[in-house]
Amino acid sequence: MTTTKKPPASRRRSPGPVPVAPPCGTCDGTGETTTTVRVGRKRREIGAIQTGLCPDCFGTGTA
């Protein structure tokens, strides 16, 4: 009767660090950009600010 030894079980490794994409430079990672509203013939600025999706990252916040 021959006996065969099993190889030692391999140890489980924890996953390495997940690479993180750098934040977008235009929106600083928020996904939104702001634009000051200009009105009138002289194009004066008013207090209202419009927000919209960032055109560089399309709202994802990562480059």
PyMOL CGO cylinders between C-alpha atoms (Angstrom):
from pymol import cmd
from pymol.cgo import CYLINDER

trace = [
    CYLINDER, 0.00, 0.00, 0.00, 1.44, 3.34, -1.01, 0.3, 1, 1, 1, 1, 1, 1,
    CYLINDER, 1.44, 3.34, -1.01, 0.54, 6.55, 0.68, 0.3, 1, 1, 1, 1, 1, 1,
    CYLINDER, 0.54, 6.55, 0.68, 0.66, 9.83, -1.10, 0.3, 1, 1, 1, 1, 1, 1,
    CYLINDER, 0.66, 9.83, -1.10, 0.97, 13.06, 0.76, 0.3, 1, 1, 1, 1, 1, 1,
    CYLINDER, 0.97, 13.06, 0.76, -1.10, 16.00, -0.25, 0.3, 1, 1, 1, 1, 1, 1,
    CYLINDER, -1.10, 16.00, -0.25, 0.78, 19.22, -0.90, 0.3, 1, 1, 1, 1, 1, 1,
    CYLINDER, 0.78, 19.22, -0.90, 0.22, 21.82, 1.82, 0.3, 1, 1, 1, 1, 1, 1,
    CYLINDER, 0.22, 21.82, 1.82, -2.76, 24.08, 1.16, 0.3, 1, 1, 1, 1, 1, 1,
    CYLINDER, -2.76, 24.08, 1.16, -1.76, 27.45, -0.19, 0.3, 1, 1, 1, 1, 1, 1,
    CYLINDER, -1.76, 27.45, -0.19, -2.51, 30.41, 2.00, 0.3, 1, 1, 1, 1, 1, 1,
    CYLINDER, -2.51, 30.41, 2.00, -5.10, 32.86, 0.78, 0.3, 1, 1, 1, 1, 1, 1,
    CYLINDER, -5.10, 32.86, 0.78, -3.73, 36.24, -0.01, 0.3, 1, 1, 1, 1, 1, 1,
    CYLINDER, -3.73, 36.24, -0.01, -5.62, 39.41, 0.57, 0.3, 1, 1, 1, 1, 1, 1,
    CYLINDER, -5.62, 39.41, 0.57, -6.18, 41.38, -2.61, 0.3, 1, 1, 1, 1, 1, 1,
    CYLINDER, -6.18, 41.38, -2.61, -3.73, 44.18, -3.23, 0.3, 1, 1, 1, 1, 1, 1,
    CYLINDER, -3.73, 44.18, -3.23, -4.69, 47.83, -3.20, 0.3, 1, 1, 1, 1, 1, 1,
    CYLINDER, -4.69, 47.83, -3.20, -7.19, 48.77, -5.87, 0.3, 1, 1, 1, 1, 1, 1,
    CYLINDER, -7.19, 48.77, -5.87, -5.84, 51.42, -8.23, 0.3, 1, 1, 1, 1, 1, 1,
    CYLINDER, -5.84, 51.42, -8.23, -7.85, 54.62, -7.90, 0.3, 1, 1, 1, 1, 1, 1,
    CYLINDER, -7.85, 54.62, -7.90, -8.28, 56.89, -10.89, 0.3, 1, 1, 1, 1, 1, 1,
    CYLINDER, -8.28, 56.89, -10.89, -7.23, 60.49, -10.26, 0.3, 1, 1, 1, 1, 1, 1,
    CYLINDER, -7.23, 60.49, -10.26, -10.05, 63.01, -9.88, 0.3, 1, 1, 1, 1, 1, 1,
    CYLINDER, -10.05, 63.01, -9.88, -10.96, 65.14, -12.86, 0.3, 1, 1, 1, 1, 1, 1,
    CYLINDER, -10.96, 65.14, -12.86, -9.12, 68.47, -12.97, 0.3, 1, 1, 1, 1, 1, 1,
    CYLINDER, -9.12, 68.47, -12.97, -12.06, 70.46, -14.30, 0.3, 1, 1, 1, 1, 1, 1,
    CYLINDER, -12.06, 70.46, -14.30, -14.67, 69.50, -11.69, 0.3, 1, 1, 1, 1, 1, 1,
    CYLINDER, -14.67, 69.50, -11.69, -12.29, 68.32, -8.88, 0.3, 1, 1, 1, 1, 1, 1,
    CYLINDER, -12.29, 68.32, -8.88, -14.07, 64.96, -8.75, 0.3, 1, 1, 1, 1, 1, 1,
    CYLINDER, -14.07, 64.96, -8.75, -17.60, 66.26, -8.12, 0.3, 1, 1, 1, 1, 1, 1,
    CYLINDER, -17.60, 66.26, -8.12, -18.91, 65.56, -11.65, 0.3, 1, 1, 1, 1, 1, 1,
    CYLINDER, -18.91, 65.56, -11.65, -20.51, 69.00, -11.94, 0.3, 1, 1, 1, 1, 1, 1,
    CYLINDER, -20.51, 69.00, -11.94, -19.28, 72.32, -13.25, 0.3, 1, 1, 1, 1, 1, 1,
    CYLINDER, -19.28, 72.32, -13.25, -20.72, 75.74, -12.46, 0.3, 1, 1, 1, 1, 1, 1,
    CYLINDER, -20.72, 75.74, -12.46, -21.23, 78.71, -14.71, 0.3, 1, 1, 1, 1, 1, 1,
    CYLINDER, -21.23, 78.71, -14.71, -22.21, 82.24, -13.70, 0.3, 1, 1, 1, 1, 1, 1,
    CYLINDER, -22.21, 82.24, -13.70, -25.32, 83.52, -15.47, 0.3, 1, 1, 1, 1, 1, 1,
    CYLINDER, -25.32, 83.52, -15.47, -24.87, 86.73, -17.46, 0.3, 1, 1, 1, 1, 1, 1,
    CYLINDER, -24.87, 86.73, -17.46, -27.89, 88.85, -18.39, 0.3, 1, 1, 1, 1, 1, 1,
    CYLINDER, -27.89, 88.85, -18.39, -28.64, 92.12, -20.09, 0.3, 1, 1, 1, 1, 1, 1,
    CYLINDER, -28.64, 92.12, -20.09, -27.12, 94.09, -22.91, 0.3, 1, 1, 1, 1, 1, 1,
    CYLINDER, -27.12, 94.09, -22.91, -23.91, 94.74, -20.97, 0.3, 1, 1, 1, 1, 1, 1,
    CYLINDER, -23.91, 94.74, -20.97, -23.76, 91.08, -19.94, 0.3, 1, 1, 1, 1, 1, 1,
    CYLINDER, -23.76, 91.08, -19.94, -23.64, 91.75, -16.21, 0.3, 1, 1, 1, 1, 1, 1,
    CYLINDER, -23.64, 91.75, -16.21, -23.35, 88.81, -13.85, 0.3, 1, 1, 1, 1, 1, 1,
    CYLINDER, -23.35, 88.81, -13.85, -26.19, 87.98, -11.48, 0.3, 1, 1, 1, 1, 1, 1,
    CYLINDER, -26.19, 87.98, -11.48, -26.04, 85.89, -8.34, 0.3, 1, 1, 1, 1, 1, 1,
    CYLINDER, -26.04, 85.89, -8.34, -27.56, 82.77, -9.91, 0.3, 1, 1, 1, 1, 1, 1,
    CYLINDER, -27.56, 82.77, -9.91, -25.17, 79.98, -10.81, 0.3, 1, 1, 1, 1, 1, 1,
    CYLINDER, -25.17, 79.98, -10.81, -26.06, 77.15, -13.16, 0.3, 1, 1, 1, 1, 1, 1,
    CYLINDER, -26.06, 77.15, -13.16, -24.63, 73.68, -12.66, 0.3, 1, 1, 1, 1, 1, 1,
    CYLINDER, -24.63, 73.68, -12.66, -24.25, 70.97, -15.24, 0.3, 1, 1, 1, 1, 1, 1,
    CYLINDER, -24.25, 70.97, -15.24, -22.35, 67.79, -16.05, 0.3, 1, 1, 1, 1, 1, 1,
    CYLINDER, -22.35, 67.79, -16.05, -18.63, 68.14, -16.47, 0.3, 1, 1, 1, 1, 1, 1,
    CYLINDER, -18.63, 68.14, -16.47, -17.77, 67.98, -20.20, 0.3, 1, 1, 1, 1, 1, 1,
    CYLINDER, -17.77, 67.98, -20.20, -14.38, 66.33, -19.54, 0.3, 1, 1, 1, 1, 1, 1,
    CYLINDER, -14.38, 66.33, -19.54, -15.50, 63.36, -17.43, 0.3, 1, 1, 1, 1, 1, 1,
    CYLINDER, -15.50, 63.36, -17.43, -19.25, 63.31, -18.26, 0.3, 1, 1, 1, 1, 1, 1,
    CYLINDER, -19.25, 63.31, -18.26, -20.23, 63.34, -14.59, 0.3, 1, 1, 1, 1, 1, 1,
    CYLINDER, -20.23, 63.34, -14.59, -18.11, 60.40, -13.41, 0.3, 1, 1, 1, 1, 1, 1,
    CYLINDER, -18.11, 60.40, -13.41, -15.67, 62.58, -11.47, 0.3, 1, 1, 1, 1, 1, 1,
    CYLINDER, -15.67, 62.58, -11.47, -12.61, 60.59, -12.58, 0.3, 1, 1, 1, 1, 1, 1,
    CYLINDER, -12.61, 60.59, -12.58, -10.18, 61.41, -15.34, 0.3, 1, 1, 1, 1, 1, 1,
]
cmd.load_cgo(trace, "trace")
